[in-house]
């Protein structure tokens, strides 16, 4: 049985490139593996694959009767439908260990780095398997994406070293310029419906038994979102009405290195407790200086507040 390699819902650059790279690595280790995604790719993910001539994986949403390798997540809420009816045999991730459990032993690589691409580079090195130019290129851009050109607090020395090594393999002389081109695509909001921006990078979490949704839109200048902010609030309210206690949307200004957080919650004081600020204004929002990472700077304090 072929292993399907799948990232989280709303496949971004890290998720889809990790699925492609891990499928390549498993195949070269003698295991039949195929990358899939759970839906259409984000614009930046499309840019990354097209830049290095890599085809987008097929879409798959059901794990029933399949062997599965999970990448860039280990949370049930972010994974394939009916995961309990399949068999998880492998995990590669850079987030906290989630609530996926298995009755069988499995290979698992989870490292405290800024991107799954960095974990994957370590895996290729560990097994002594050469990385192709295309795989190196897409993983390099994924790392630059997830670490926001090394600006994110999640960025580590391992991420920087991986980018340097992968850029050489991929034949990219100026990876920062290429990364900036990617971030411009990622931050493009002109003409994009609010619902699509909301779902571009959105994840659900279980916090203290409550369902909490957290999305993120990254732009080079927050003023680009001024006209669409009210519509984004409405999208947060729609998600909130579907059984969620709280929905947050991070509007991250890459250049200013901070985020305005839109808040729709049954108890906004929990959000205020998490970030030490006040939810205010017509948009029910708060500015959090230096906040760039959902994984490191938003999820942990929110989980603590809900504990």
Long-range contacts (C-beta under 8 A, 24 or more apart in sequence): 1-32, 1-66, 1-67, 2-32, 2-33, 2-34, 2-67, 3-31, 3-32, 3-33, 3-34, 3-67, 3-68, 3-69, 3-89, 3-90, 4-33, 4-34, 4-35, 4-36, 4-60, 4-66, 4-67, 4-68, 4-69, 5-33, 5-34, 5-35, 5-36, 5-68, 5-69, 5-71, 5-90, 6-35, 6-36, 6-37, 6-38, 6-60, 6-68, 6-69, 6-70, 6-71, 6-79, 6-80, 7-37, 7-38, 7-70, 7-71, 7-72, 7-73, 8-38, 8-72, 8-73, 8-75, 8-78, 8-79, 8-203, 9-38, 9-39, 9-78, 9-79, 9-202, 9-203, 10-38, 10-39, 10-42, 10-199, 10-200, 10-201, 10-202, 10-203, 11-37, 11-38, 11-39, 11-40, 11-41, 11-42, 11-45, 12-41, 12-42, 12-44, 12-45, 12-145, 12-200, 12-201, 13-42, 13-44, 13-45, 13-48, 13-138, 13-141, 13-142, 13-145, 13-146, 13-182, 13-186, 14-72, 14-115, 14-116, 14-117, 14-142, 14-143, 14-145, 14-146, 15-45, 15-71, 15-72, 15-73, 15-116, 16-41, 16-45, 16-48, 16-49, 16-56, 16-57, 17-45, 17-48, 17-49, 17-117, 17-138, 17-139, 17-141, 17-142, 18-71, 18-72, 18-92, 18-116, 18-117, 18-120, 18-139, 18-142, 19-57, 19-71, 20-54, 20-57, 20-135, 20-138, 21-117, 21-120, 21-135, 21-138, 21-139, 22-69, 22-71, 22-90, 22-92, 22-120, 22-123, 23-69, 24-132, 24-135, 25-120, 25-123, 25-124, 25-127, 25-129, 26-69, 26-90, 28-129, 29-127, 29-129, 33-69, 34-58, 36-60, 38-80, 42-186, 42-200, 42-201, 43-185, 43-186, 43-188, 43-200, 44-145, 44-182, 44-183, 44-185, 44-186, 47-181, 47-182, 47-185, 47-186, 48-138, 48-141, 48-142, 48-145, 48-182, 49-138, 51-137, 51-138, 51-141, 51-178, 52-133, 52-134, 52-137, 52-138, 52-170, 53-134, 54-134, 54-138, 70-100, 71-116, 72-116, 73-98, 74-98, 74-99, 74-100, 74-110, 75-99, 75-100, 75-203, 75-205, 75-206, 76-100, 77-203, 77-204, 77-205, 77-206, 77-211, 78-203, 78-204, 92-116, 92-119, 92-120, 92-123, 93-119, 94-118, 94-119, 94-146, 94-154, 94-295, 95-295, 96-295, 96-299, 99-206, 111-158, 112-156, 113-154, 113-156, 113-158, 113-159, 114-143, 114-146, 114-147, 114-152, 114-154, 114-155, 114-156, 114-159, 115-142, 115-143, 115-145, 115-146, 115-147, 115-159, 116-142, 116-146, 117-142, 117-143, 117-146, 117-162, 117-166, 118-143, 118-156, 118-158, 118-159, 118-162, 121-162, 121-165, 121-166, 122-158, 122-162, 131-166, 131-169, 133-169, 133-170, 133-171, 134-170, 136-166, 136-167, 136-169, 136-170, 137-166, 137-169, 137-170, 137-172, 139-166, 140-166, 140-167, 140-170, 140-172, 140-175, 141-178, 141-179, 141-182, 144-175, 144-176, 144-178, 144-179, 144-182, 145-179, 145-182, 145-183, 145-186, 148-183, 148-218, 148-254, 148-292, 149-176, 149-179, 149-180, 149-183, 151-254, 151-257, 151-292, 152-292, 152-293, 152-296, 153-290, 153-292, 153-293, 153-296, 153-297, 154-293, 154-295, 154-296, 183-218, 183-220, 183-254, 184-220, 186-218, 187-218, 187-219, 187-220, 187-224, 187-254, 189-217, 189-219, 189-224, 189-225, 189-228, 190-224, 194-228, 194-231, 194-232, 194-234, 194-235, 195-235, 197-228, 197-232, 197-235, 198-232, 198-235, 198-236, 198-239, 198-249, 203-294, 204-244, 205-299, 205-302, 205-303, 207-245, 207-302, 207-303, 207-306, 208-303, 208-306, 208-307, 210-244, 210-245, 210-246, 210-306, 211-243, 211-244, 211-245, 212-244, 212-245, 212-246, 212-247, 212-248, 212-302, 212-306, 213-239, 213-240, 213-244, 213-246, 213-247, 213-248, 214-247, 214-248, 214-249, 214-250, 214-294, 214-298, 214-299, 214-302, 215-247, 215-248, 215-249, 215-250, 216-249, 216-250, 216-252, 216-259, 216-294, 217-249, 217-250, 217-251, 217-252, 218-252, 218-254, 219-251, 219-252, 219-253, 219-254, 220-253, 220-254, 220-255, 221-253, 221-255, 222-251, 222-253, 222-256, 222-260, 225-251, 229-262, 229-283, 230-283, 232-262, 233-262, 233-264, 233-283, 233-284, 236-262, 236-263, 236-264, 237-264, 239-264, 240-264, 240-265, 246-270, 246-271, 246-302, 248-298, 248-302, 250-291, 250-294, 250-298, 252-291, 252-292, 254-292, 257-289, 257-290, 257-292, 258-287, 258-288, 258-289, 258-290, 258-291, 258-292, 259-287, 259-288, 259-291, 259-292, 260-285, 260-286, 260-287, 260-288, 261-285, 261-286, 261-287, 261-288, 261-291, 261-298, 270-302, 270-305, 270-306, 271-302, 271-305, 273-305, 274-298, 274-301, 274-302, 274-304, 274-305, 275-301
